């Protein structure tokens, strides 16, 4: 018998917590109804009222991961322009245990998403939203003269996300080589190289940009 509406809502948070616990412990590769049921101490039959298919479970897990990522503590956004871009990209890197755990879960989701067209589209949409949050701050940096006048904010946002997520993967696989200080230094070097003086009149970021010269 399916749970009553009130009971269903009351247990929804418990289900989500159990899904997150399994993700944190085993990644998407270990995410099964049986594992979630074991974490909750309930039967798989009960969980099937929430997740009738494995895909429904995966979709919920991805939504939960995005929600947890969006709700995580963030650095204060400093002055407009590259300083805020820097803060946003630092928030992505695995510089704390919580951010490391979230990034490990994200990376573990890629294999499953690549094998499912629908999940792959949803992942692409998530990256589109991430780039869209960075773009206005790159526009501000361009308007402030921190970036070349001809800089394309859309392309720069895509480049910044690609660089940062590439650094995430390196740091997850080789944390000794890519320590916290190394990650921060590499990100700062990337931002400085993006803002270097160019023939089209661009210039280095100003002294208050928060980007290491």
N, C-alpha and C positions, 0 to 999 in steps of 0.2 A: 504494500500500500504506500503511495507517495506521501511525503510529509505534508501536513496542513500548511496553508499559506504562512501563518504566523511562525510555525516551527521552521519552515523553509528559510524565511528571512533571518531567523535567529541563528540558524546553523551556517548561513552563507559565509559569515566571517570566519567561522571555525574551519570550513572547507578551504577557504583561501589561505588561511594560515598553514594548514597542512600541506597544501600544494607548494607554498613557498618553502616550507621546511624541506620537502623532498627535492625541490630545485636546488636549494643551497647545499644539500648534502650530496646529491647524485647528478645534478644537471638534468638537461632535457632527455639525455639518453636513459636515465633511470626513472623518468616520470611515467608511472603506470597507475591505473586505478588501484591495483593491489598495493602498491607502495603508499599511495595516499590514504587508502583505507587502513593500512597498518599504522600509519602515523596518527590517525584519528581514533583507532581502536574500534572501527565499525566494519560492516560488511561491504564488499564491493557492490552488492545489490543496492544498498542505500545510496552509494555515490552515483550509481547509474541514473538516479532521478535528477542529478545535477549535470552529469556528463554521459549522455547516452552513447557517445562514440569517443574513440581516442582523439579524433580531431577536435571535438568539442573541448576536451581536456586541454589539448595543446593551445587552442585559441584562448581559453581562459588564462592559461599560464602566461602567454605572451602579453595579454592585456594587463594581467597582474604585475608582470615585470615592468611594463611601461609605466604603470601607475606608481609603483614603488620608486622607480627611477625619477619620475616627475616630482614626487613628494620628499625626496631626500634633502638633507640640509644643503644649502647653497652658499657659496661665497658672496659677500656683499658686492654688488655691482658698483665699481668705482666710476671715474669720469667717463663720459661718452667716448666712443671710438675703440681703439685697440685695447685699451685697458679692460674694458668690459668683455671684449672678445677673449682676451687672455683668461679672465675669471671663468667664463663659460666653458672654455676648453679644459681648464684645470679641473673643473667639476666632473669632466668625463673620465679623466685619467684614474687609474687604480692607485691612488695615493693614501687611501685609508682602508682598513679591513672591510668596511661596508661597501665601498666602491669597488674593491677587488672582488668581493663576492658577487656583486651585481654584474660586473663585467664577465666573470667566469660563466655566469648563467647565460648572459647574452651570447657569448661565443658558442656555448654549447647548443644554442637554439639554431644556429645557422645551417647545420647539416640537415635537420628536419625541414626547415623552411625551404631550402633549395630543392628538396624532393617533392614539394607540394606547391603547385602554382598559386593557389589561393593564399597560403601562408607567405609565399615569396612576395606576392603583391602587397600584403599587409606590412611586411618588413620594409619594402621599398617606400611605402607611404610613411612609415615611421622616420626613415631617413630624410624624406622630403620635409616633414614637419621640423626635424632638427635643423636642417639647413635654413629653413624659413625663420627660425628663431635667431639665427646668427646674422642673417643678411642685413637687417636694419642697422646693426652696430658696425658692420663693414661700410655701409653707406655713410654713416656718421663719420667714420674714420676717413673716408675719402673726402667728405665735405670739410673736415678739419685740416686737411692737407697731410694726414699721416700716411695716406696711400696715394699712388699716382692718380691724376685726374681721370685717366682713361681706364682705371681699374674696373673690372666687371664684378660687382658684389655676388652675383649668382655663382660665377666660376670660382671666386675666392672662397665662398662658403663651402662649395663642394670640395675644394682642395684642402681647406682647413679640417673638415670632417674626415676626409680620407687620410690625411696625415695623422690626426689624433687617434683614430681607430687603429691605424697601423701600429702606432706606438703602444696602444693598449695591448695588442696581441703580443708584441715583442716583450712587453713587461710581464705579461702573464706567464709566458713560457720561460723567460730568463730573468727573474726578478733580481738576481745578483748583479747582472750586467746592466740592467735598466732600473737602478735604484730610484727612489723618490727624487733625489737631487738631480740625477741624470735626466729623468723624464722632464722635470721643470726646465732644466737648462736647454734641452733639445727643443721644447716648445717655444721658449724665448728666442732661441736662434732661428726657428722657423718664422716667427712673427717679425723679427728684425729683417730677415732676408726678404720677406714679403713687402716690407716698408722701405727698403733701400732706395736711395736716389736712382732714378732711371732717366733715360734721355727724354722722356715725355714730360719731365718736370716734377715727378714725384720726389718726396723727401723722406728722411728718417722720421720716426715718431718723436713727438716733443718730449721734454723732460718729465712731464707729468703723466705720460701714457701708461706707466706701469710695465712697460716692456724693457727688458734689459738691453742696453746698447752693446 
